[in-house]
């Protein structure tokens, strides 16, 4: 009986440890993910602005000042 009880406690403890470990990993990686997300958005905005000012830039890969 005691062994079964101890096993169930252990599995529950292991489950809690897994959750806390996952939360810890996410909390550490969240700022990095956020920075990458913002960097991606900024890059897309810059590309959109550049393409709007000079449509040939993205197509040819060269700036055509004309």
N, CA, C, O and CB atoms as a CASP TS submission, in Angstrom:
PFRMAT TS
TARGET T0000
AUTHOR 0000-0000-0000
METHOD Language model
MODEL 1
PARENT N/A
ATOM      1  N   UNK     1       0.846  -1.204   0.000  1.00  0.00           N
ATOM      2  CA  UNK     1       0.000   0.000   0.000  1.00  0.00           C
ATOM      3  C   UNK     1       0.879   1.252   0.000  1.00  0.00           C
ATOM      4  O   UNK     1       0.671   2.176  -0.786  1.00  0.00           O
ATOM      5  CB  UNK     1      -0.956   0.007   1.234  1.00  0.00           C
ATOM      6  N   UNK     2       1.862   1.260   0.897  1.00  0.00           N
ATOM      7  CA  UNK     2       2.717   2.442   1.012  1.00  0.00           C
ATOM      8  C   UNK     2       3.504   2.673  -0.287  1.00  0.00           C
ATOM      9  O   UNK     2       3.714   3.808  -0.714  1.00  0.00           O
ATOM     10  CB  UNK     2       3.688   2.288   2.207  1.00  0.00           C
ATOM     11  N   UNK     3       3.931   1.555  -0.901  1.00  0.00           N
ATOM     12  CA  UNK     3       4.698   1.666  -2.145  1.00  0.00           C
ATOM     13  C   UNK     3       3.844   2.277  -3.262  1.00  0.00           C
ATOM     14  O   UNK     3       4.319   3.121  -4.022  1.00  0.00           O
ATOM     15  CB  UNK     3       5.226   0.282  -2.575  1.00  0.00           C
ATOM     16  N   UNK     4       2.589   1.848  -3.356  1.00  0.00           N
ATOM     17  CA  UNK     4       1.681   2.375  -4.381  1.00  0.00           C
ATOM     18  C   UNK     4       1.459   3.876  -4.157  1.00  0.00           C
ATOM     19  O   UNK     4       1.514   4.679  -5.088  1.00  0.00           O
ATOM     20  CB  UNK     4       0.321   1.611  -4.358  1.00  0.00           C
ATOM     21  N   UNK     5       1.205   4.225  -2.891  1.00  0.00           N
ATOM     22  CA  UNK     5       0.984   5.628  -2.544  1.00  0.00           C
ATOM     23  C   UNK     5       2.219   6.463  -2.895  1.00  0.00           C
ATOM     24  O   UNK     5       2.116   7.565  -3.433  1.00  0.00           O
ATOM     25  CB  UNK     5       0.647   5.770  -1.040  1.00  0.00           C
ATOM     26  N   UNK     6       3.374   5.910  -2.579  1.00  0.00           N
ATOM     27  CA  UNK     6       4.617   6.624  -2.849  1.00  0.00           C
ATOM     28  C   UNK     6       4.814   6.792  -4.357  1.00  0.00           C
ATOM     29  O   UNK     6       5.280   7.836  -4.813  1.00  0.00           O
ATOM     30  CB  UNK     6       5.817   5.877  -2.228  1.00  0.00           C
ATOM     31  N   UNK     7       4.460   5.768  -5.122  1.00  0.00           N
ATOM     32  CA  UNK     7       4.582   5.856  -6.570  1.00  0.00           C
ATOM     33  C   UNK     7       3.674   6.934  -7.145  1.00  0.00           C
ATOM     34  O   UNK     7       4.089   7.706  -8.008  1.00  0.00           O
ATOM     35  CB  UNK     7       4.261   4.515  -7.204  1.00  0.00           C
ATOM     36  N   UNK     8       2.438   6.985  -6.667  1.00  0.00           N
ATOM     37  CA  UNK     8       1.509   7.984  -7.185  1.00  0.00           C
ATOM     38  C   UNK     8       1.980   9.391  -6.815  1.00  0.00           C
ATOM     39  O   UNK     8       1.864  10.320  -7.614  1.00  0.00           O
ATOM     40  CB  UNK     8       0.086   7.733  -6.642  1.00  0.00           C
ATOM     41  N   UNK     9       2.514   9.544  -5.597  1.00  0.00           N
ATOM     42  CA  UNK     9       3.073  10.833  -5.203  1.00  0.00           C
ATOM     43  C   UNK     9       4.244  11.209  -6.102  1.00  0.00           C
ATOM     44  O   UNK     9       4.393  12.363  -6.504  1.00  0.00           O
ATOM     45  CB  UNK     9       3.520  10.801  -3.736  1.00  0.00           C
ATOM     46  N   UNK    10       5.062  10.221  -6.408  1.00  0.00           N
ATOM     47  CA  UNK    10       6.236  10.482  -7.232  1.00  0.00           C
ATOM     48  C   UNK    10       5.819  10.922  -8.636  1.00  0.00           C
ATOM     49  O   UNK    10       6.390  11.863  -9.189  1.00  0.00           O
ATOM     50  CB  UNK    10       7.131   9.232  -7.306  1.00  0.00           C
ATOM     51  N   UNK    11       4.827  10.245  -9.209  1.00  0.00           N
ATOM     52  CA  UNK    11       4.404  10.598 -10.559  1.00  0.00           C
ATOM     53  C   UNK    11       3.781  11.999 -10.569  1.00  0.00           C
ATOM     54  O   UNK    11       3.981  12.768 -11.508  1.00  0.00           O
ATOM     55  CB  UNK    11       3.401   9.554 -11.103  1.00  0.00           C
ATOM     56  N   UNK    12       3.030  12.316  -9.520  1.00  0.00           N
ATOM     57  CA  UNK    12       2.440  13.650  -9.421  1.00  0.00           C
ATOM     58  C   UNK    12       3.536  14.704  -9.284  1.00  0.00           C
ATOM     59  O   UNK    12       3.482  15.756  -9.922  1.00  0.00           O
ATOM     60  CB  UNK    12       1.467  13.727  -8.223  1.00  0.00           C
ATOM     61  N   UNK    13       4.523  14.415  -8.452  1.00  0.00           N
ATOM     62  CA  UNK    13       5.655  15.328  -8.268  1.00  0.00           C
ATOM     63  C   UNK    13       6.418  15.499  -9.576  1.00  0.00           C
ATOM     64  O   UNK    13       6.830  16.606  -9.922  1.00  0.00           O
ATOM     65  CB  UNK    13       6.598  14.809  -7.164  1.00  0.00           C
ATOM     66  N   UNK    14       6.601  14.407 -10.291  1.00  0.00           N
ATOM     67  CA  UNK    14       7.288  14.455 -11.578  1.00  0.00           C
ATOM     68  C   UNK    14       6.496  15.295 -12.579  1.00  0.00           C
ATOM     69  O   UNK    14       7.071  16.052 -13.362  1.00  0.00           O
ATOM     70  CB  UNK    14       7.503  13.033 -12.127  1.00  0.00           C
ATOM     71  N   UNK    15       5.173  15.153 -12.543  1.00  0.00           N
ATOM     72  CA  UNK    15       4.289  15.933 -13.413  1.00  0.00           C
ATOM     73  C   UNK    15       4.428  17.426 -13.112  1.00  0.00           C
ATOM     74  O   UNK    15       4.538  18.242 -14.026  1.00  0.00           O
ATOM     75  CB  UNK    15       2.819  15.484 -13.239  1.00  0.00           C
ATOM     76  N   UNK    16       4.420  17.776 -11.823  1.00  0.00           N
ATOM     77  CA  UNK    16       4.582  19.175 -11.407  1.00  0.00           C
ATOM     78  C   UNK    16       5.952  19.697 -11.829  1.00  0.00           C
ATOM     79  O   UNK    16       6.071  20.828 -12.301  1.00  0.00           O
ATOM     80  CB  UNK    16       4.403  19.316  -9.874  1.00  0.00           C
ATOM     81  N   UNK    17       6.985  18.876 -11.658  1.00  0.00           N
ATOM     82  CA  UNK    17       8.329  19.281 -12.064  1.00  0.00           C
ATOM     83  C   UNK    17       8.394  19.540 -13.564  1.00  0.00           C
ATOM     84  O   UNK    17       9.034  20.495 -14.005  1.00  0.00           O
ATOM     85  CB  UNK    17       9.350  18.213 -11.671  1.00  0.00           C
ATOM     86  N   UNK    18       7.733  18.691 -14.346  1.00  0.00           N
ATOM     87  CA  UNK    18       7.711  18.871 -15.795  1.00  0.00           C
ATOM     88  C   UNK    18       7.039  20.182 -16.162  1.00  0.00           C
ATOM     89  O   UNK    18       7.523  20.911 -17.029  1.00  0.00           O
ATOM     90  CB  UNK    18       6.992  17.700 -16.474  1.00  0.00           C
ATOM     91  N   UNK    19       5.916  20.489 -15.502  1.00  0.00           N
ATOM     92  CA  UNK    19       5.204  21.741 -15.768  1.00  0.00           C
ATOM     93  C   UNK    19       6.077  22.939 -15.409  1.00  0.00           C
ATOM     94  O   UNK    19       6.191  23.883 -16.191  1.00  0.00           O
ATOM     95  CB  UNK    19       3.880  21.790 -14.981  1.00  0.00           C
ATOM     96  N   UNK    20       6.689  22.904 -14.234  1.00  0.00           N
ATOM     97  CA  UNK    20       7.519  24.037 -13.808  1.00  0.00           C
ATOM     98  C   UNK    20       8.727  24.195 -14.730  1.00  0.00           C
ATOM     99  O   UNK    20       9.143  25.316 -15.023  1.00  0.00           O
ATOM    100  CB  UNK    20       7.984  23.849 -12.348  1.00  0.00           C
ATOM    101  N   UNK    21       9.291  23.071 -15.189  1.00  0.00           N
ATOM    102  CA  UNK    21      10.425  23.109 -16.117  1.00  0.00           C
ATOM    103  C   UNK    21       9.995  23.735 -17.442  1.00  0.00           C
ATOM    104  O   UNK    21      10.711  24.564 -18.003  1.00  0.00           O
ATOM    105  CB  UNK    21      10.991  21.683 -16.352  1.00  0.00           C
ATOM    106  N   UNK    22       8.819  23.335 -17.941  1.00  0.00           N
ATOM    107  CA  UNK    22       8.297  23.895 -19.187  1.00  0.00           C
ATOM    108  C   UNK    22       8.060  25.389 -19.048  1.00  0.00           C
ATOM    109  O   UNK    22       8.423  26.161 -19.935  1.00  0.00           O
ATOM    110  CB  UNK    22       6.999  23.191 -19.593  1.00  0.00           C
ATOM    111  N   UNK    23       7.452  25.802 -17.940  1.00  0.00           N
ATOM    112  CA  UNK    23       7.193  27.225 -17.701  1.00  0.00           C
ATOM    113  C   UNK    23       8.505  27.999 -17.636  1.00  0.00           C
ATOM    114  O   UNK    23       8.615  29.103 -18.168  1.00  0.00           O
ATOM    115  CB  UNK    23       6.390  27.423 -16.396  1.00  0.00           C
ATOM    116  N   UNK    24       9.505  27.401 -16.972  1.00  0.00           N
ATOM    117  CA  UNK    24      10.807  28.061 -16.857  1.00  0.00           C
ATOM    118  C   UNK    24      11.453  28.230 -18.228  1.00  0.00           C
ATOM    119  O   UNK    24      11.976  29.300 -18.541  1.00  0.00           O
ATOM    120  CB  UNK    24      11.735  27.261 -15.930  1.00  0.00           C
ATOM    121  N   UNK    25      11.419  27.186 -19.042  1.00  0.00           N
ATOM    122  CA  UNK    25      11.982  27.260 -20.397  1.00  0.00           C
ATOM    123  C   UNK    25      11.253  28.326 -21.212  1.00  0.00           C
ATOM    124  O   UNK    25      11.884  29.132 -21.896  1.00  0.00           O
ATOM    125  CB  UNK    25      11.890  25.881 -21.108  1.00  0.00           C
ATOM    126  N   UNK    26       9.923  28.327 -21.135  1.00  0.00           N
ATOM    127  CA  UNK    26       9.140  29.310 -21.884  1.00  0.00           C
ATOM    128  C   UNK    26       9.436  30.724 -21.417  1.00  0.00           C
ATOM    129  O   UNK    26       9.550  31.637 -22.235  1.00  0.00           O
ATOM    130  CB  UNK    26       7.652  29.019 -21.747  1.00  0.00           C
ATOM    131  N   UNK    27       9.560  30.914 -20.111  1.00  0.00           N
ATOM    132  CA  UNK    27       9.813  32.256 -19.587  1.00  0.00           C
ATOM    133  C   UNK    27      11.192  32.750 -20.011  1.00  0.00           C
ATOM    134  O   UNK    27      11.390  33.952 -20.190  1.00  0.00           O
ATOM    135  CB  UNK    27       9.693  32.268 -18.056  1.00  0.00           C
ATOM    136  N   UNK    28      12.146  31.834 -20.172  1.00  0.00           N
ATOM    137  CA  UNK    28      13.473  32.241 -20.638  1.00  0.00           C
ATOM    138  C   UNK    28      13.478  32.491 -22.139  1.00  0.00           C
ATOM    139  O   UNK    28      14.170  33.396 -22.607  1.00  0.00           O
ATOM    140  CB  UNK    28      14.512  31.177 -20.283  1.00  0.00           C
ATOM    141  N   UNK    29      12.729  31.716 -22.896  1.00  0.00           N
ATOM    142  CA  UNK    29      12.760  31.846 -24.352  1.00  0.00           C
ATOM    143  C   UNK    29      11.792  32.910 -24.862  1.00  0.00           C
ATOM    144  O   UNK    29      11.895  33.342 -26.010  1.00  0.00           O
ATOM    145  CB  UNK    29      12.437  30.515 -24.995  1.00  0.00           C
ATOM    146  N   UNK    30      10.855  33.332 -24.019  1.00  0.00           N
ATOM    147  CA  UNK    30       9.858  34.308 -24.461  1.00  0.00           C
ATOM    148  C   UNK    30      10.471  35.631 -24.905  1.00  0.00           C
ATOM    149  O   UNK    30      10.096  36.129 -25.967  1.00  0.00           O
ATOM    150  CB  UNK    30       8.872  34.563 -23.357  1.00  0.00           C
ATOM    151  N   UNK    31      11.399  36.230 -24.147  1.00  0.00           N
ATOM    152  CA  UNK    31      12.005  37.480 -24.627  1.00  0.00           C
ATOM    153  C   UNK    31      12.728  37.310 -25.958  1.00  0.00           C
ATOM    154  O   UNK    31      12.690  38.203 -26.804  1.00  0.00           O
ATOM    155  CB  UNK    31      12.975  38.015 -23.593  1.00  0.00           C
ATOM    156  N   UNK    32      13.391  36.162 -26.149  1.00  0.00           N
ATOM    157  CA  UNK    32      14.100  35.895 -27.400  1.00  0.00           C
ATOM    158  C   UNK    32      13.097  35.781 -28.540  1.00  0.00           C
ATOM    159  O   UNK    32      13.305  36.341 -29.616  1.00  0.00           O
ATOM    160  CB  UNK    32      14.951  34.602 -27.291  1.00  0.00           C
ATOM    161  N   UNK    33      11.998  35.046 -28.299  1.00  0.00           N
ATOM    162  CA  UNK    33      10.958  34.901 -29.311  1.00  0.00           C
ATOM    163  C   UNK    33      10.360  36.253 -29.659  1.00  0.00           C
ATOM    164  O   UNK    33      10.119  36.553 -30.828  1.00  0.00           O
ATOM    165  CB  UNK    33       9.863  33.945 -28.829  1.00  0.00           C
ATOM    166  N   UNK    34      10.121  37.069 -28.634  1.00  0.00           N
ATOM    167  CA  UNK    34       9.540  38.390 -28.845  1.00  0.00           C
ATOM    168  C   UNK    34      10.478  39.259 -29.671  1.00  0.00           C
ATOM    169  O   UNK    34      10.034  39.958 -30.583  1.00  0.00           O
ATOM    170  CB  UNK    34       9.233  39.065 -27.504  1.00  0.00           C
ATOM    171  N   UNK    35      11.772  39.220 -29.359  1.00  0.00           N
ATOM    172  CA  UNK    35      12.754  39.991 -30.130  1.00  0.00           C
ATOM    173  C   UNK    35      12.790  39.530 -31.583  1.00  0.00           C
ATOM    174  O   UNK    35      12.825  40.355 -32.496  1.00  0.00           O
ATOM    175  CB  UNK    35      14.151  39.862 -29.502  1.00  0.00           C
ATOM    176  N   UNK    36      12.780  38.213 -31.801  1.00  0.00           N
ATOM    177  CA  UNK    36      12.783  37.695 -33.167  1.00  0.00           C
ATOM    178  C   UNK    36      11.521  38.111 -33.913  1.00  0.00           C
ATOM    179  O   UNK    36      11.577  38.460 -35.092  1.00  0.00           O
ATOM    180  CB  UNK    36      12.910  36.171 -33.159  1.00  0.00           C
ATOM    181  N   UNK    37      10.385  38.072 -33.223  1.00  0.00           N
ATOM    182  CA  UNK    37       9.112  38.466 -33.819  1.00  0.00           C
ATOM    183  C   UNK    37       9.137  39.936 -34.221  1.00  0.00           C
ATOM    184  O   UNK    37       8.761  40.288 -35.339  1.00  0.00           O
ATOM    185  CB  UNK    37       7.957  38.202 -32.842  1.00  0.00           C
ATOM    186  N   UNK    38       9.583  40.793 -33.298  1.00  0.00           N
ATOM    187  CA  UNK    38       9.655  42.225 -33.589  1.00  0.00           C
ATOM    188  C   UNK    38      10.654  42.508 -34.702  1.00  0.00           C
ATOM    189  O   UNK    38      10.410  43.367 -35.549  1.00  0.00           O
ATOM    190  CB  UNK    38      10.037  43.008 -32.332  1.00  0.00           C
ATOM    191  N   UNK    39      11.781  41.792 -34.710  1.00  0.00           N
ATOM    192  CA  UNK    39      12.776  41.961 -35.760  1.00  0.00           C
ATOM    193  C   UNK    39      12.193  41.574 -37.118  1.00  0.00           C
ATOM    194  O   UNK    39      12.431  42.256 -38.115  1.00  0.00           O
ATOM    195  CB  UNK    39      14.026  41.122 -35.456  1.00  0.00           C
ATOM    196  N   UNK    40      11.432  40.482 -37.156  1.00  0.00           N
ATOM    197  CA  UNK    40      10.799  40.042 -38.396  1.00  0.00           C
ATOM    198  C   UNK    40       9.802  41.075 -38.891  1.00  0.00           C
ATOM    199  O   UNK    40       9.790  41.413 -40.075  1.00  0.00           O
ATOM    200  CB  UNK    40      10.105  38.696 -38.196  1.00  0.00           C
ATOM    201  N   UNK    41       8.957  41.584 -37.984  1.00  0.00           N
ATOM    202  CA  UNK    41       7.984  42.614 -38.351  1.00  0.00           C
ATOM    203  C   UNK    41       8.700  43.852 -38.880  1.00  0.00           C
ATOM    204  O   UNK    41       8.304  44.409 -39.904  1.00  0.00           O
ATOM    205  CB  UNK    41       7.097  42.983 -37.141  1.00  0.00           C
ATOM    206  N   UNK    42       9.754  44.284 -38.186  1.00  0.00           N
ATOM    207  CA  UNK    42      10.506  45.468 -38.613  1.00  0.00           C
ATOM    208  C   UNK    42      11.122  45.246 -39.991  1.00  0.00           C
ATOM    209  O   UNK    42      11.113  46.151 -40.826  1.00  0.00           O
ATOM    210  CB  UNK    42      11.605  45.810 -37.589  1.00  0.00           C
ATOM    211  N   UNK    43      11.653  44.058 -40.233  1.00  0.00           N
ATOM    212  CA  UNK    43      12.246  43.750 -41.534  1.00  0.00           C
ATOM    213  C   UNK    43      11.201  43.809 -42.636  1.00  0.00           C
ATOM    214  O   UNK    43      11.441  44.377 -43.701  1.00  0.00           O
ATOM    215  CB  UNK    43      12.904  42.370 -41.509  1.00  0.00           C
ATOM    216  N   UNK    44      10.035  43.216 -42.374  1.00  0.00           N
ATOM    217  CA  UNK    44       8.963  43.237 -43.372  1.00  0.00           C
ATOM    218  C   UNK    44       8.505  44.660 -43.657  1.00  0.00           C
ATOM    219  O   UNK    44       8.245  45.012 -44.807  1.00  0.00           O
ATOM    220  CB  UNK    44       7.778  42.391 -42.901  1.00  0.00           C
ATOM    221  N   UNK    45       8.406  45.476 -42.615  1.00  0.00           N
ATOM    222  CA  UNK    45       8.005  46.876 -42.790  1.00  0.00           C
ATOM    223  C   UNK    45       9.050  47.621 -43.612  1.00  0.00           C
ATOM    224  O   UNK    45       8.703  48.385 -44.513  1.00  0.00           O
ATOM    225  CB  UNK    45       7.807  47.567 -41.417  1.00  0.00           C
ATOM    226  N   UNK    46      10.323  47.404 -43.309  1.00  0.00           N
ATOM    227  CA  UNK    46      11.395  48.059 -44.065  1.00  0.00           C
ATOM    228  C   UNK    46      11.371  47.641 -45.527  1.00  0.00           C
ATOM    229  O   UNK    46      11.536  48.476 -46.416  1.00  0.00           O
ATOM    230  CB  UNK    46      12.759  47.734 -43.452  1.00  0.00           C
ATOM    231  N   UNK    47      11.166  46.352 -45.780  1.00  0.00           N
ATOM    232  CA  UNK    47      11.093  45.858 -47.157  1.00  0.00           C
ATOM    233  C   UNK    47       9.897  46.475 -47.873  1.00  0.00           C
ATOM    234  O   UNK    47      10.000  46.873 -49.033  1.00  0.00           O
ATOM    235  CB  UNK    47      10.997  44.314 -47.182  1.00  0.00           C
ATOM    236  N   UNK    48       8.764  46.553 -47.182  1.00  0.00           N
ATOM    237  CA  UNK    48       7.561  47.134 -47.784  1.00  0.00           C
ATOM    238  C   UNK    48       7.781  48.607 -48.125  1.00  0.00           C
ATOM    239  O   UNK    48       7.390  49.066 -49.198  1.00  0.00           O
ATOM    240  CB  UNK    48       6.359  46.984 -46.835  1.00  0.00           C
ATOM    241  N   UNK    49       8.405  49.343 -47.211  1.00  0.00           N
ATOM    242  CA  UNK    49       8.681  50.765 -47.462  1.00  0.00           C
ATOM    243  C   UNK    49       9.648  50.919 -48.634  1.00  0.00           C
ATOM    244  O   UNK    49       9.441  51.757 -49.512  1.00  0.00           O
ATOM    245  CB  UNK    49       9.264  51.443 -46.193  1.00  0.00           C
ATOM    246  N   UNK    50      10.700  50.108 -48.642  1.00  0.00           N
ATOM    247  CA  UNK    50      11.685  50.177 -49.724  1.00  0.00           C
ATOM    248  C   UNK    50      11.043  49.835 -51.064  1.00  0.00           C
ATOM    249  O   UNK    50      11.332  50.470 -52.078  1.00  0.00           O
ATOM    250  CB  UNK    50      12.862  49.225 -49.444  1.00  0.00           C
ATOM    251  N   UNK    51      10.180  48.841 -51.066  1.00  0.00           N
ATOM    252  CA  UNK    51       9.524  48.433 -52.305  1.00  0.00           C
ATOM    253  C   UNK    51       8.546  49.506 -52.772  1.00  0.00           C
ATOM    254  O   UNK    51       8.377  49.716 -53.974  1.00  0.00           O
ATOM    255  CB  UNK    51       8.794  47.094 -52.112  1.00  0.00           C
ATOM    256  N   UNK    52       7.909  50.177 -51.833  1.00  0.00           N
ATOM    257  CA  UNK    52       6.963  51.227 -52.176  1.00  0.00           C
ATOM    258  C   UNK    52       7.696  52.410 -52.817  1.00  0.00           C
ATOM    259  O   UNK    52       7.216  52.997 -53.787  1.00  0.00           O
ATOM    260  CB  UNK    52       6.185  51.684 -50.923  1.00  0.00           C
ATOM    261  N   UNK    53       8.855  52.749 -52.268  1.00  0.00           N
ATOM    262  CA  UNK    53       9.634  53.864 -52.807  1.00  0.00           C
ATOM    263  C   UNK    53      10.315  53.488 -54.112  1.00  0.00           C
ATOM    264  O   UNK    53      10.495  54.335 -54.986  1.00  0.00           O
ATOM    265  CB  UNK    53      10.675  54.322 -51.795  1.00  0.00           C
ATOM    266  N   UNK    54      10.694  52.226 -54.250  1.00  0.00           N
ATOM    267  CA  UNK    54      11.425  51.792 -55.430  1.00  0.00           C
ATOM    268  C   UNK    54      11.030  50.353 -55.765  1.00  0.00           C
ATOM    269  O   UNK    54      11.673  49.418 -55.288  1.00  0.00           O
ATOM    270  CB  UNK    54      12.959  51.909 -55.207  1.00  0.00           C
ATOM    271  N   UNK    55       9.993  50.158 -56.570  1.00  0.00           N
ATOM    272  CA  UNK    55       9.484  48.804 -56.857  1.00  0.00           C
ATOM    273  C   UNK    55      10.518  47.900 -57.526  1.00  0.00           C
ATOM    274  O   UNK    55      10.431  46.678 -57.403  1.00  0.00           O
ATOM    275  CB  UNK    55       8.259  48.894 -57.743  1.00  0.00           C
ATOM    276  N   UNK    56      11.491  48.474 -58.230  1.00  0.00           N
ATOM    277  CA  UNK    56      12.497  47.659 -58.910  1.00  0.00           C
ATOM    278  C   UNK    56      13.473  47.022 -57.928  1.00  0.00           C
ATOM    279  O   UNK    56      14.142  46.042 -58.258  1.00  0.00           O
ATOM    280  CB  UNK    56      13.258  48.503 -59.916  1.00  0.00           C
ATOM    281  N   UNK    57      13.553  47.577 -56.729  1.00  0.00           N
ATOM    282  CA  UNK    57      14.556  47.147 -55.752  1.00  0.00           C
ATOM    283  C   UNK    57      14.417  45.663 -55.416  1.00  0.00           C
ATOM    284  O   UNK    57      15.399  44.921 -55.442  1.00  0.00           O
ATOM    285  CB  UNK    57      14.439  47.980 -54.477  1.00  0.00           C
ATOM    286  N   UNK    58      13.206  45.239 -55.105  1.00  0.00           N
ATOM    287  CA  UNK    58      12.990  43.860 -54.674  1.00  0.00           C
ATOM    288  C   UNK    58      13.034  42.914 -55.873  1.00  0.00           C
ATOM    289  O   UNK    58      13.550  41.801 -55.772  1.00  0.00           O
ATOM    290  CB  UNK    58      11.642  43.728 -53.935  1.00  0.00           C
ATOM    291  N   UNK    59      12.493  43.357 -57.005  1.00  0.00           N
ATOM    292  CA  UNK    59      12.393  42.480 -58.171  1.00  0.00           C
ATOM    293  C   UNK    59      13.775  42.171 -58.733  1.00  0.00           C
ATOM    294  O   UNK    59      14.113  41.009 -58.957  1.00  0.00           O
ATOM    295  CB  UNK    59      11.513  43.121 -59.253  1.00  0.00           C
ATOM    296  N   UNK    60      14.575  43.213 -58.960  1.00  0.00           N
ATOM    297  CA  UNK    60      15.879  43.019 -59.594  1.00  0.00           C
ATOM    298  C   UNK    60      16.995  42.805 -58.593  1.00  0.00           C
ATOM    299  O   UNK    60      18.046  42.262 -58.933  1.00  0.00           O
ATOM    300  CB  UNK    60      16.208  44.198 -60.459  1.00  0.00           C
ATOM    301  N   UNK    61      16.772  43.228 -57.360  1.00  0.00           N
ATOM    302  CA  UNK    61      17.822  43.138 -56.367  1.00  0.00           C
ATOM    303  C   UNK    61      18.808  44.281 -56.475  1.00  0.00           C
ATOM    304  O   UNK    61      19.825  44.291 -55.781  1.00  0.00           O
ATOM    305  CB  UNK    61      18.541  41.833 -56.496  1.00  0.00           C
ATOM    306  N   UNK    62      18.519  45.254 -57.344  1.00  0.00           N
ATOM    307  CA  UNK    62      19.390  46.428 -57.478  1.00  0.00           C
ATOM    308  C   UNK    62      18.539  47.674 -57.409  1.00  0.00           C
ATOM    309  O   UNK    62      17.394  47.679 -57.861  1.00  0.00           O
ATOM    310  CB  UNK    62      20.201  46.389 -58.808  1.00  0.00           C
ATOM    311  N   UNK    63      19.093  48.730 -56.844  1.00  0.00           N
ATOM    312  CA  UNK    63      18.366  49.993 -56.766  1.00  0.00           C
ATOM    313  C   UNK    63      18.500  50.720 -58.098  1.00  0.00           C
ATOM    314  O   UNK    63      19.594  50.835 -58.650  1.00  0.00           O
ATOM    315  CB  UNK    63      18.895  50.875 -55.595  1.00  0.00           C
ATOM    316  N   UNK    64      17.372  51.208 -58.604  1.00  0.00           N
ATOM    317  CA  UNK    64      17.379  51.948 -59.866  1.00  0.00           C
ATOM    318  C   UNK    64      16.953  53.373 -59.566  1.00  0.00           C
ATOM    319  O   UNK    64      15.762  53.667 -59.467  1.00  0.00           O
ATOM    320  CB  UNK    64      16.437  51.287 -60.933  1.00  0.00           C
ATOM    321  N   UNK    65      17.934  54.258 -59.422  1.00  0.00           N
ATOM    322  CA  UNK    65      17.620  55.640 -59.070  1.00  0.00           C
ATOM    323  C   UNK    65      17.086  56.413 -60.263  1.00  0.00           C
ATOM    324  O   UNK    65      16.440  57.447 -60.089  1.00  0.00           O
ATOM    325  CB  UNK    65      18.848  56.334 -58.514  1.00  0.00           C
ATOM    326  N   UNK    66      17.345  55.928 -61.474  1.00  0.00           N
ATOM    327  CA  UNK    66      16.804  56.541 -62.673  1.00  0.00           C
ATOM    328  C   UNK    66      17.489  57.839 -62.999  1.00  0.00           C
ATOM    329  O   UNK    66      17.145  58.486 -63.989  1.00  0.00           O
ATOM    330  CB  UNK    66      15.336  56.769 -62.523  1.00  0.00           C
TER
END
